[in-house]
Amino acid sequence: MIFPTAQGYTVERINKDDVMLLVVDHQIGLFQLVHDFGPDEFRNNTHAHAAIGKVFNLPTILTTSAETGPNGPLPKEIIAMHPNAPWIKRNGEVDAWDNAEFRKAVKATGKKQVILAGIITDVRSLFLPP
């Protein structure tokens, strides 16, 4: 459903049949950058975000950046939730969209809506295509 707003643009509700879940850089080494939540609350939030894909059977894509360095790996609980999901291990690209394999995986879902969360989303979501 599409709803007009007072500001003149429209808002489209998420359609579970046309949405994908992106788990972007929820890496253990990056958790230290979060100051809005306590460590346990943040961990629970990242796990809940990842669980949305499993609960609603959404196409899910996992991606990490330089996981062998200080960013660290994805939590094993998230990996276990999505054992068959594409897992794009980027070689340091900050913006996931700069990675051709990630773009290909996103396009392959055929979905037009995105549920996205990341630890530092100002960089990771800044240049998402329309």
N, CA, C and O atoms as CSV, one atom per row, in Angstrom:
chain,resi,resn,atom,element,x,y,z
A,1,MET,N,N,0.831,-1.172,0.000
A,1,MET,CA,C,0.000,0.000,0.000
A,1,MET,C,C,0.878,1.239,0.000
A,1,MET,O,O,1.924,1.277,0.648
A,2,ILE,N,N,0.445,2.234,-0.724
A,2,ILE,CA,C,1.166,3.498,-0.802
A,2,ILE,C,C,0.319,4.565,-0.126
A,2,ILE,O,O,-0.883,4.672,-0.372
A,3,PHE,N,N,0.964,5.352,0.731
A,3,PHE,CA,C,0.268,6.386,1.481
A,3,PHE,C,C,0.885,7.745,1.190
A,3,PHE,O,O,2.102,7.900,1.292
A,4,PRO,N,N,0.063,8.743,0.825
A,4,PRO,CA,C,0.594,10.100,0.650
A,4,PRO,C,C,0.888,10.715,2.017
A,4,PRO,O,O,0.260,10.359,3.014
A,5,THR,N,N,1.827,11.622,2.055
A,5,THR,CA,C,2.156,12.318,3.300
A,5,THR,C,C,1.895,13.804,3.120
A,5,THR,O,O,1.721,14.286,2.000
A,6,ALA,N,N,1.869,14.513,4.220
A,6,ALA,CA,C,1.643,15.959,4.179
A,6,ALA,C,C,2.779,16.679,3.465
A,6,ALA,O,O,2.580,17.777,2.947
A,7,GLN,N,N,3.955,16.086,3.430
A,7,GLN,CA,C,5.104,16.732,2.794
A,7,GLN,C,C,5.134,16.533,1.278
A,7,GLN,O,O,6.021,17.060,0.606
A,8,GLY,N,N,4.167,15.774,0.729
A,8,GLY,CA,C,4.087,15.631,-0.711
A,8,GLY,C,C,4.784,14.403,-1.281
A,8,GLY,O,O,4.776,14.227,-2.500
A,9,TYR,N,N,5.377,13.560,-0.476
A,9,TYR,CA,C,5.952,12.327,-0.991
A,9,TYR,C,C,5.123,11.159,-0.477
A,9,TYR,O,O,4.241,11.342,0.362
A,10,THR,N,N,5.397,9.986,-0.967
A,10,THR,CA,C,4.612,8.824,-0.559
A,10,THR,C,C,5.468,7.846,0.232
A,10,THR,O,O,6.691,7.800,0.094
A,11,VAL,N,N,4.799,7.079,1.049
A,11,VAL,CA,C,5.444,6.045,1.839
A,11,VAL,C,C,4.806,4.724,1.446
A,11,VAL,O,O,3.582,4.592,1.438
A,12,GLU,N,N,5.634,3.758,1.124
A,12,GLU,CA,C,5.125,2.449,0.753
A,12,GLU,C,C,5.418,1.465,1.880
A,12,GLU,O,O,6.557,1.345,2.332
A,13,ARG,N,N,4.387,0.767,2.326
A,13,ARG,CA,C,4.580,-0.225,3.381
A,13,ARG,C,C,5.413,-1.390,2.866
A,13,ARG,O,O,5.413,-1.700,1.675
A,14,ILE,N,N,6.107,-2.015,3.774
A,14,ILE,CA,C,6.898,-3.181,3.412
A,14,ILE,C,C,5.958,-4.323,3.036
A,14,ILE,O,O,5.002,-4.631,3.748
A,15,ASN,N,N,6.256,-4.929,1.911
A,15,ASN,CA,C,5.510,-6.080,1.416
A,15,ASN,C,C,6.411,-7.297,1.595
A,15,ASN,O,O,7.444,-7.395,0.934
A,16,LYS,N,N,6.043,-8.219,2.467
A,16,LYS,CA,C,6.928,-9.353,2.763
A,16,LYS,C,C,7.226,-10.213,1.537
A,16,LYS,O,O,8.168,-11.006,1.548
A,17,ASP,N,N,6.428,-10.059,0.482
A,17,ASP,CA,C,6.675,-10.815,-0.744
A,17,ASP,C,C,7.621,-10.090,-1.700
A,17,ASP,O,O,7.999,-10.637,-2.736
A,18,ASP,N,N,8.003,-8.855,-1.351
A,18,ASP,CA,C,8.871,-8.082,-2.232
A,18,ASP,C,C,10.018,-7.429,-1.460
A,18,ASP,O,O,10.507,-6.368,-1.846
A,19,VAL,N,N,10.443,-8.068,-0.368
A,19,VAL,CA,C,11.483,-7.469,0.461
A,19,VAL,C,C,12.613,-8.461,0.716
A,19,VAL,O,O,12.397,-9.672,0.778
A,20,MET,N,N,13.807,-7.929,0.860
A,20,MET,CA,C,14.987,-8.712,1.213
A,20,MET,C,C,15.576,-8.148,2.494
A,20,MET,O,O,15.307,-7.003,2.859
A,21,LEU,N,N,16.376,-8.948,3.172
A,21,LEU,CA,C,17.071,-8.524,4.382
A,21,LEU,C,C,18.563,-8.478,4.098
A,21,LEU,O,O,19.140,-9.442,3.595
A,22,LEU,N,N,19.179,-7.352,4.423
A,22,LEU,CA,C,20.631,-7.222,4.291
A,22,LEU,C,C,21.236,-7.093,5.688
A,22,LEU,O,O,20.863,-6.209,6.460
A,23,VAL,N,N,22.160,-7.972,5.995
A,23,VAL,CA,C,22.896,-7.924,7.256
A,23,VAL,C,C,24.291,-7.423,6.902
A,23,VAL,O,O,25.130,-8.178,6.412
A,24,VAL,N,N,24.523,-6.145,7.156
A,24,VAL,CA,C,25.731,-5.466,6.685
A,24,VAL,C,C,26.684,-5.179,7.844
A,24,VAL,O,O,26.390,-4.362,8.716
A,25,ASP,N,N,27.804,-5.849,7.839
A,25,ASP,CA,C,28.912,-5.552,8.756
A,25,ASP,C,C,28.542,-5.597,10.236
A,25,ASP,O,O,29.014,-4.765,11.012
A,26,HIS,N,N,27.718,-6.542,10.633
A,26,HIS,CA,C,27.433,-6.723,12.064
A,26,HIS,C,C,28.572,-7.520,12.682
A,26,HIS,O,O,28.365,-8.595,13.244
A,27,GLN,N,N,29.752,-6.987,12.570
A,27,GLN,CA,C,30.962,-7.704,12.953
A,27,GLN,C,C,31.359,-7.400,14.394
A,27,GLN,O,O,31.238,-6.271,14.868
A,28,ILE,N,N,31.824,-8.415,15.057
A,28,ILE,CA,C,32.131,-8.328,16.483
A,28,ILE,C,C,33.118,-7.202,16.793
A,28,ILE,O,O,32.952,-6.500,17.790
A,29,GLY,N,N,34.121,-7.022,15.970
A,29,GLY,CA,C,35.113,-5.976,16.215
A,29,GLY,C,C,34.562,-4.569,16.086
A,29,GLY,O,O,35.149,-3.625,16.616
A,30,LEU,N,N,33.439,-4.411,15.390
A,30,LEU,CA,C,32.838,-3.086,15.220
A,30,LEU,C,C,31.866,-2.738,16.344
A,30,LEU,O,O,31.436,-1.590,16.454
A,31,PHE,N,N,31.520,-3.705,17.170
A,31,PHE,CA,C,30.565,-3.459,18.261
A,31,PHE,C,C,31.049,-2.341,19.181
A,31,PHE,O,O,30.240,-1.614,19.757
A,32,GLN,N,N,32.378,-2.202,19.321
A,32,GLN,CA,C,32.929,-1.181,20.215
A,32,GLN,C,C,32.610,0.241,19.760
A,32,GLN,O,O,32.748,1.184,20.540
A,33,LEU,N,N,32.184,0.407,18.508
A,33,LEU,CA,C,31.846,1.734,17.991
A,33,LEU,C,C,30.447,2.183,18.398
A,33,LEU,O,O,30.080,3.339,18.187
A,34,VAL,N,N,29.678,1.292,18.970
A,34,VAL,CA,C,28.292,1.587,19.340
A,34,VAL,C,C,28.260,2.161,20.751
A,34,VAL,O,O,28.751,1.553,21.703
A,35,HIS,N,N,27.665,3.356,20.860
A,35,HIS,CA,C,27.554,4.001,22.159
A,35,HIS,C,C,26.106,4.326,22.514
A,35,HIS,O,O,25.836,4.880,23.580
A,36,ASP,N,N,25.172,3.982,21.621
A,36,ASP,CA,C,23.753,4.268,21.845
A,36,ASP,C,C,23.085,3.220,22.725
A,36,ASP,O,O,22.049,3.488,23.333
A,37,PHE,N,N,23.670,2.032,22.797
A,37,PHE,CA,C,23.112,0.903,23.529
A,37,PHE,C,C,24.222,0.262,24.347
A,37,PHE,O,O,25.405,0.425,24.049
A,38,GLY,N,N,23.828,-0.460,25.371
A,38,GLY,CA,C,24.790,-1.283,26.089
A,38,GLY,C,C,25.145,-2.483,25.233
A,38,GLY,O,O,24.413,-2.805,24.297
A,39,PRO,N,N,26.257,-3.157,25.530
A,39,PRO,CA,C,26.705,-4.284,24.703
A,39,PRO,C,C,25.671,-5.405,24.558
A,39,PRO,O,O,25.468,-5.920,23.458
A,40,ASP,N,N,25.022,-5.784,25.651
A,40,ASP,CA,C,24.036,-6.864,25.581
A,40,ASP,C,C,22.829,-6.465,24.755
A,40,ASP,O,O,22.332,-7.251,23.948
A,41,GLU,N,N,22.356,-5.242,24.955
A,41,GLU,CA,C,21.193,-4.767,24.192
A,41,GLU,C,C,21.534,-4.694,22.706
A,41,GLU,O,O,20.721,-5.068,21.861
A,42,PHE,N,N,22.725,-4.216,22.392
A,42,PHE,CA,C,23.109,-4.125,20.988
A,42,PHE,C,C,23.215,-5.505,20.356
A,42,PHE,O,O,22.724,-5.716,19.248
A,43,ARG,N,N,23.847,-6.445,21.045
A,43,ARG,CA,C,23.954,-7.810,20.532
A,43,ARG,C,C,22.558,-8.387,20.287
A,43,ARG,O,O,22.309,-8.985,19.241
A,44,ASN,N,N,21.656,-8.211,21.241
A,44,ASN,CA,C,20.288,-8.710,21.081
A,44,ASN,C,C,19.594,-8.058,19.884
A,44,ASN,O,O,18.856,-8.722,19.157
A,45,ASN,N,N,19.829,-6.767,19.681
A,45,ASN,CA,C,19.228,-6.075,18.536
A,45,ASN,C,C,19.751,-6.609,17.209
A,45,ASN,O,O,18.979,-6.785,16.267
A,46,THR,N,N,21.052,-6.870,17.124
A,46,THR,CA,C,21.596,-7.403,15.865
A,46,THR,C,C,21.066,-8.808,15.602
A,46,THR,O,O,20.789,-9.164,14.457
A,47,HIS,N,N,20.928,-9.589,16.637
A,47,HIS,CA,C,20.388,-10.944,16.466
A,47,HIS,C,C,18.915,-10.877,16.060
A,47,HIS,O,O,18.473,-11.657,15.217
A,48,ALA,N,N,18.155,-9.958,16.650
A,48,ALA,CA,C,16.737,-9.810,16.290
A,48,ALA,C,C,16.597,-9.362,14.845
A,48,ALA,O,O,15.727,-9.854,14.127
A,49,HIS,N,N,17.440,-8.437,14.409
A,49,HIS,CA,C,17.410,-7.983,13.016
A,49,HIS,C,C,17.653,-9.156,12.080
A,49,HIS,O,O,16.928,-9.338,11.102
A,50,ALA,N,N,18.660,-9.939,12.376
A,50,ALA,CA,C,18.976,-11.091,11.524
A,50,ALA,C,C,17.859,-12.127,11.544
A,50,ALA,O,O,17.614,-12.801,10.544
A,51,ALA,N,N,17.186,-12.254,12.678
A,51,ALA,CA,C,16.110,-13.243,12.808
A,51,ALA,C,C,14.886,-12.897,11.964
A,51,ALA,O,O,14.096,-13.784,11.639
A,52,ILE,N,N,14.716,-11.628,11.604
A,52,ILE,CA,C,13.576,-11.227,10.766
A,52,ILE,C,C,13.549,-12.056,9.483
A,52,ILE,O,O,12.488,-12.501,9.046
A,53,GLY,N,N,14.713,-12.258,8.890
A,53,GLY,CA,C,14.792,-13.037,7.656
A,53,GLY,C,C,14.329,-14.463,7.844
A,53,GLY,O,O,13.639,-15.018,6.989
A,54,LYS,N,N,14.702,-15.049,8.949
A,54,LYS,CA,C,14.324,-16.437,9.219
A,54,LYS,C,C,12.831,-16.534,9.532
A,54,LYS,O,O,12.145,-17.411,9.009
A,55,VAL,N,N,12.328,-15.642,10.379
A,55,VAL,CA,C,10.922,-15.679,10.801
A,55,VAL,C,C,9.984,-15.504,9.604
A,55,VAL,O,O,8.973,-16.197,9.496
A,56,PHE,N,N,10.326,-14.572,8.704
A,56,PHE,CA,C,9.453,-14.274,7.572
A,56,PHE,C,C,9.907,-14.932,6.271
A,56,PHE,O,O,9.344,-14.664,5.209
A,57,ASN,N,N,10.921,-15.792,6.348
A,57,ASN,CA,C,11.432,-16.502,5.183
A,57,ASN,C,C,11.823,-15.537,4.058
A,57,ASN,O,O,11.436,-15.716,2.904
A,58,LEU,N,N,12.589,-14.521,4.420
A,58,LEU,CA,C,13.017,-13.508,3.453
A,58,LEU,C,C,14.361,-13.884,2.853
A,58,LEU,O,O,15.202,-14.476,3.529
A,59,PRO,N,N,14.564,-13.544,1.592
A,59,PRO,CA,C,15.923,-13.694,1.058
A,59,PRO,C,C,16.855,-12.800,1.883
A,59,PRO,O,O,16.575,-11.620,2.097
A,60,THR,N,N,17.941,-13.372,2.332
A,60,THR,CA,C,18.861,-12.668,3.221
A,60,THR,C,C,20.260,-12.723,2.642
A,60,THR,O,O,20.696,-13.752,2.127
A,61,ILE,N,N,20.956,-11.606,2.733
A,61,ILE,CA,C,22.346,-11.537,2.279
A,61,ILE,C,C,23.183,-11.043,3.448
A,61,ILE,O,O,22.869,-10.029,4.072
A,62,LEU,N,N,24.254,-11.775,3.735
A,62,LEU,CA,C,25.201,-11.392,4.770
A,62,LEU,C,C,26.418,-10.789,4.089
A,62,LEU,O,O,26.837,-11.267,3.035
A,63,THR,N,N,26.985,-9.752,4.673
A,63,THR,CA,C,28.215,-9.213,4.115
A,63,THR,C,C,29.091,-8.663,5.228
A,63,THR,O,O,28.609,-8.088,6.204
A,64,THR,N,N,30.389,-8.856,5.050
A,64,THR,CA,C,31.383,-8.359,6.002
A,64,THR,C,C,32.476,-7.636,5.240
A,64,THR,O,O,32.671,-7.847,4.043
A,65,SER,N,N,33.184,-6.778,5.960
A,65,SER,CA,C,34.300,-6.050,5.376
A,65,SER,C,C,35.553,-6.334,6.198
A,65,SER,O,O,35.598,-6.055,7.396
A,66,ALA,N,N,36.550,-6.882,5.552
A,66,ALA,CA,C,37.855,-7.148,6.181
A,66,ALA,C,C,37.700,-7.877,7.505
A,66,ALA,O,O,38.211,-7.426,8.530
A,67,GLU,N,N,36.995,-9.004,7.487
A,67,GLU,CA,C,36.693,-9.713,8.732
A,67,GLU,C,C,37.906,-10.343,9.400
A,67,GLU,O,O,37.839,-10.687,10.580
A,68,THR,N,N,39.012,-10.504,8.682
A,68,THR,CA,C,40.201,-11.074,9.312
A,68,THR,C,C,41.015,-10.008,10.035
A,68,THR,O,O,41.986,-10.327,10.721
A,69,GLY,N,N,40.628,-8.757,9.886
A,69,GLY,CA,C,41.303,-7.658,10.578
A,69,GLY,C,C,40.556,-7.252,11.830
A,69,GLY,O,O,39.860,-8.071,12.430
A,70,PRO,N,N,40.691,-6.000,12.232
A,70,PRO,CA,C,40.080,-5.543,13.479
A,70,PRO,C,C,38.545,-5.549,13.466
A,70,PRO,O,O,37.929,-5.542,14.531
A,71,ASN,N,N,37.925,-5.561,12.297
A,71,ASN,CA,C,36.460,-5.613,12.232
A,71,ASN,C,C,35.923,-6.919,12.802
A,71,ASN,O,O,34.829,-6.958,13.363
A,72,GLY,N,N,36.691,-7.974,12.655
A,72,GLY,CA,C,36.299,-9.272,13.187
A,72,GLY,C,C,35.206,-9.940,12.380
A,72,GLY,O,O,34.742,-9.397,11.378
A,73,PRO,N,N,34.795,-11.124,12.818
A,73,PRO,CA,C,33.798,-11.921,12.086
A,73,PRO,C,C,32.366,-11.530,12.456
A,73,PRO,O,O,32.136,-10.772,13.398
A,74,LEU,N,N,31.417,-12.062,11.696
A,74,LEU,CA,C,30.013,-11.997,12.089
A,74,LEU,C,C,29.821,-12.894,13.311
A,74,LEU,O,O,30.522,-13.896,13.453
A,75,PRO,N,N,28.891,-12.551,14.188
A,75,PRO,CA,C,28.608,-13.464,15.301
A,75,PRO,C,C,28.141,-14.819,14.774
A,75,PRO,O,O,27.375,-14.894,13.813
A,76,LYS,N,N,28.605,-15.867,15.405
A,76,LYS,CA,C,28.266,-17.225,14.952
A,76,LYS,C,C,26.763,-17.478,14.983
A,76,LYS,O,O,26.257,-18.282,14.200
A,77,GLU,N,N,26.040,-16.798,15.882
A,77,GLU,CA,C,24.586,-16.972,15.950
A,77,GLU,C,C,23.897,-16.479,14.681
A,77,GLU,O,O,22.921,-17.077,14.227
A,78,ILE,N,N,24.402,-15.398,14.116
A,78,ILE,CA,C,23.824,-14.868,12.870
A,78,ILE,C,C,24.133,-15.808,11.713
A,78,ILE,O,O,23.262,-16.074,10.885
A,79,ILE,N,N,25.340,-16.306,11.645
A,79,ILE,CA,C,25.712,-17.252,10.590
A,79,ILE,C,C,24.833,-18.501,10.680
A,79,ILE,O,O,24.367,-19.017,9.664
A,80,ALA,N,N,24.612,-18.977,11.901
A,80,ALA,CA,C,23.800,-20.185,12.091
A,80,ALA,C,C,22.348,-19.983,11.672
A,80,ALA,O,O,21.697,-20.928,11.227
A,81,MET,N,N,21.833,-18.761,11.811
A,81,MET,CA,C,20.449,-18.471,11.395
A,81,MET,C,C,20.268,-18.583,9.888
A,81,MET,O,O,19.184,-18.914,9.409
A,82,HIS,N,N,21.337,-18.305,9.142
A,82,HIS,CA,C,21.246,-18.231,7.679
A,82,HIS,C,C,22.339,-19.059,7.018
A,82,HIS,O,O,23.184,-18.512,6.308
A,83,PRO,N,N,22.335,-20.372,7.241
A,83,PRO,CA,C,23.430,-21.191,6.714
A,83,PRO,C,C,23.498,-21.229,5.186
A,83,PRO,O,O,24.557,-21.519,4.629
A,84,ASN,N,N,22.407,-20.947,4.511
A,84,ASN,CA,C,22.397,-21.009,3.043
A,84,ASN,C,C,22.364,-19.639,2.379
A,84,ASN,O,O,22.262,-19.548,1.156
A,85,ALA,N,N,22.448,-18.581,3.167
A,85,ALA,CA,C,22.402,-17.223,2.610
A,85,ALA,C,C,23.719,-16.893,1.916
A,85,ALA,O,O,24.780,-17.345,2.346
A,86,PRO,N,N,23.655,-16.111,0.850
A,86,PRO,CA,C,24.912,-15.620,0.278
A,86,PRO,C,C,25.666,-14.824,1.350
A,86,PRO,O,O,25.080,-14.004,2.057
A,87,TRP,N,N,26.956,-15.076,1.454
A,87,TRP,CA,C,27.794,-14.376,2.420
A,87,TRP,C,C,28.928,-13.738,1.628
A,87,TRP,O,O,29.856,-14.418,1.193
A,88,ILE,N,N,28.840,-12.449,1.452
A,88,ILE,CA,C,29.814,-11.720,0.658
A,88,ILE,C,C,30.890,-11.164,1.599
A,88,ILE,O,O,30.627,-10.294,2.429
A,89,LYS,N,N,32.092,-11.689,1.445
A,89,LYS,CA,C,33.217,-11.244,2.265
A,89,LYS,C,C,34.019,-10.224,1.463
A,89,LYS,O,O,34.841,-10.568,0.615
A,90,ARG,N,N,33.747,-8.954,1.766
A,90,ARG,CA,C,34.392,-7.868,1.029
A,90,ARG,C,C,35.826,-7.669,1.520
A,90,ARG,O,O,36.148,-7.912,2.683
A,91,ASN,N,N,36.661,-7.225,0.609
A,91,ASN,CA,C,38.078,-7.020,0.926
A,91,ASN,C,C,38.365,-5.589,1.338
A,91,ASN,O,O,39.301,-4.971,0.832
A,92,GLY,N,N,37.575,-5.065,2.242
A,92,GLY,CA,C,37.852,-3.731,2.757
A,92,GLY,C,C,37.007,-2.625,2.157
A,92,GLY,O,O,37.109,-1.479,2.595
A,93,GLU,N,N,36.166,-2.930,1.155
A,93,GLU,CA,C,35.298,-1.874,0.643
A,93,GLU,C,C,34.381,-1.417,1.776
A,93,GLU,O,O,33.688,-2.229,2.388
A,94,VAL,N,N,34.380,-0.138,2.045
A,94,VAL,CA,C,33.543,0.397,3.112
A,94,VAL,C,C,32.079,0.344,2.694
A,94,VAL,O,O,31.224,-0.066,3.478
A,95,ASP,N,N,31.791,0.752,1.480
A,95,ASP,CA,C,30.428,0.753,0.966
A,95,ASP,C,C,30.181,-0.595,0.292
A,95,ASP,O,O,30.812,-0.914,-0.716
A,96,ALA,N,N,29.269,-1.378,0.843
A,96,ALA,CA,C,28.992,-2.711,0.290
A,96,ALA,C,C,28.598,-2.638,-1.173
A,96,ALA,O,O,28.915,-3.546,-1.942
A,97,TRP,N,N,27.917,-1.580,-1.572
A,97,TRP,CA,C,27.447,-1.455,-2.953
A,97,TRP,C,C,28.609,-1.333,-3.931
A,97,TRP,O,O,28.426,-1.555,-5.128
A,98,ASP,N,N,29.796,-0.985,-3.450
A,98,ASP,CA,C,30.977,-0.921,-4.316
A,98,ASP,C,C,31.466,-2.309,-4.716
A,98,ASP,O,O,32.309,-2.429,-5.606
A,99,ASN,N,N,30.958,-3.351,-4.082
A,99,ASN,CA,C,31.391,-4.716,-4.345
A,99,ASN,C,C,30.463,-5.364,-5.372
A,99,ASN,O,O,29.263,-5.494,-5.130
A,100,ALA,N,N,31.007,-5.765,-6.499
A,100,ALA,CA,C,30.206,-6.332,-7.596
A,100,ALA,C,C,29.464,-7.595,-7.170
A,100,ALA,O,O,28.322,-7.805,-7.578
A,101,GLU,N,N,30.094,-8.436,-6.359
A,101,GLU,CA,C,29.445,-9.677,-5.907
A,101,GLU,C,C,28.226,-9.364,-5.032
A,101,GLU,O,O,27.200,-10.038,-5.125
A,102,PHE,N,N,28.347,-8.343,-4.184
A,102,PHE,CA,C,27.222,-7.936,-3.339
A,102,PHE,C,C,26.070,-7.401,-4.198
A,102,PHE,O,O,24.914,-7.776,-4.003
A,103,ARG,N,N,26.398,-6.524,-5.146
A,103,ARG,CA,C,25.356,-5.979,-6.036
A,103,ARG,C,C,24.649,-7.094,-6.783
A,103,ARG,O,O,23.425,-7.078,-6.913
A,104,LYS,N,N,25.412,-8.062,-7.274
A,104,LYS,CA,C,24.832,-9.188,-8.006
A,104,LYS,C,C,23.892,-9.994,-7.111
A,104,LYS,O,O,22.809,-10.384,-7.549
A,105,ALA,N,N,24.292,-10.247,-5.864
A,105,ALA,CA,C,23.448,-11.005,-4.932
A,105,ALA,C,C,22.159,-10.253,-4.622
A,105,ALA,O,O,21.089,-10.859,-4.558
A,106,VAL,N,N,22.253,-8.946,-4.430
A,106,VAL,CA,C,21.063,-8.133,-4.154
A,106,VAL,C,C,20.120,-8.181,-5.350
A,106,VAL,O,O,18.921,-8.404,-5.183
A,107,LYS,N,N,20.637,-7.978,-6.529
A,107,LYS,CA,C,19.795,-7.982,-7.732
A,107,LYS,C,C,19.183,-9.355,-7.983
A,107,LYS,O,O,18.064,-9.454,-8.486
A,108,ALA,N,N,19.907,-10.410,-7.636
A,108,ALA,CA,C,19.425,-11.775,-7.869
A,108,ALA,C,C,18.188,-12.110,-7.031
A,108,ALA,O,O,17.448,-13.033,-7.372
A,109,THR,N,N,17.958,-11.385,-5.955
A,109,THR,CA,C,16.762,-11.653,-5.150
A,109,THR,C,C,15.500,-11.279,-5.903
A,109,THR,O,O,14.437,-11.848,-5.654
A,110,GLY,N,N,15.607,-10.317,-6.831
A,110,GLY,CA,C,14.434,-9.845,-7.560
A,110,GLY,C,C,13.501,-8.991,-6.714
A,110,GLY,O,O,12.409,-8.639,-7.160
A,111,LYS,N,N,13.918,-8.654,-5.498
A,111,LYS,CA,C,13.082,-7.871,-4.587
A,111,LYS,C,C,13.362,-6.380,-4.760
A,111,LYS,O,O,14.470,-5.978,-5.115
A,112,LYS,N,N,12.346,-5.578,-4.504
A,112,LYS,CA,C,12.473,-4.126,-4.682
A,112,LYS,C,C,12.585,-3.374,-3.359
A,112,LYS,O,O,12.987,-2.211,-3.345
A,113,GLN,N,N,12.237,-4.017,-2.253
A,113,GLN,CA,C,12.308,-3.364,-0.946
A,113,GLN,C,C,13.429,-3.990,-0.129
A,113,GLN,O,O,13.767,-5.162,-0.298
A,114,VAL,N,N,14.000,-3.174,0.767
A,114,VAL,CA,C,15.165,-3.606,1.530
A,114,VAL,C,C,14.958,-3.309,3.013
A,114,VAL,O,O,14.548,-2.212,3.391
A,115,ILE,N,N,15.249,-4.301,3.836
A,115,ILE,CA,C,15.389,-4.071,5.277
A,115,ILE,C,C,16.888,-4.125,5.531
A,115,ILE,O,O,17.531,-5.147,5.293
A,116,LEU,N,N,17.433,-3.025,6.013
A,116,LEU,CA,C,18.879,-2.878,6.149
A,116,LEU,C,C,19.213,-2.371,7.538
A,116,LEU,O,O,18.552,-1.477,8.066
A,117,ALA,N,N,20.238,-2.948,8.113
A,117,ALA,CA,C,20.814,-2.412,9.346
A,117,ALA,C,C,22.303,-2.669,9.280
A,117,ALA,O,O,22.761,-3.657,8.705
A,118,GLY,N,N,23.025,-1.783,9.866
A,118,GLY,CA,C,24.461,-1.934,9.961
A,118,GLY,C,C,24.934,-1.126,11.149
A,118,GLY,O,O,24.182,-0.316,11.690
A,119,ILE,N,N,26.145,-1.332,11.551
A,119,ILE,CA,C,26.657,-0.625,12.722
A,119,ILE,C,C,26.907,0.835,12.393
A,119,ILE,O,O,26.622,1.714,13.207
A,120,ILE,N,N,27.434,1.101,11.210
A,120,ILE,CA,C,27.709,2.480,10.817
A,120,ILE,C,C,26.980,2.712,9.499
A,120,ILE,O,O,27.597,2.712,8.434
A,121,THR,N,N,25.665,2.909,9.573
A,121,THR,CA,C,24.866,2.964,8.345
A,121,THR,C,C,25.004,4.279,7.585
A,121,THR,O,O,24.592,4.352,6.428
A,122,ASP,N,N,25.566,5.314,8.191
A,122,ASP,CA,C,25.706,6.559,7.451
A,122,ASP,C,C,26.591,6.367,6.229
A,122,ASP,O,O,26.364,7.006,5.202
A,123,VAL,N,N,27.580,5.513,6.315
A,123,VAL,CA,C,28.437,5.232,5.167
A,123,VAL,C,C,27.844,4.115,4.317
A,123,VAL,O,O,27.820,4.215,3.091
A,124,ARG,N,N,27.365,3.049,4.961
A,124,ARG,CA,C,26.926,1.865,4.242
A,124,ARG,C,C,25.633,2.054,3.464
A,124,ARG,O,O,25.401,1.339,2.489
A,125,SER,N,N,24.798,2.981,3.859
A,125,SER,CA,C,23.530,3.161,3.154
A,125,SER,C,C,23.454,4.479,2.408
A,125,SER,O,O,22.424,4.774,1.802
A,126,LEU,N,N,24.492,5.270,2.431
A,126,LEU,CA,C,24.463,6.587,1.826
A,126,LEU,C,C,24.184,6.548,0.328
A,126,LEU,O,O,23.464,7.400,-0.192
A,127,PHE,N,N,24.739,5.585,-0.354
A,127,PHE,CA,C,24.633,5.568,-1.798
A,127,PHE,C,C,23.820,4.392,-2.324
A,127,PHE,O,O,24.097,3.899,-3.417
A,128,LEU,N,N,22.816,3.929,-1.564
A,128,LEU,CA,C,21.943,2.872,-2.071
A,128,LEU,C,C,21.232,3.388,-3.309
A,128,LEU,O,O,20.814,4.545,-3.349
A,129,PRO,N,N,21.093,2.548,-4.310
A,129,PRO,CA,C,20.415,3.001,-5.533
A,129,PRO,C,C,18.917,3.183,-5.274
A,129,PRO,O,O,18.362,2.585,-4.352
A,130,PRO,N,N,18.269,4.013,-6.095
A,130,PRO,CA,C,16.820,4.230,-5.912
A,130,PRO,C,C,16.023,2.988,-6.260
A,130,PRO,O,O,14.796,2.994,-6.164
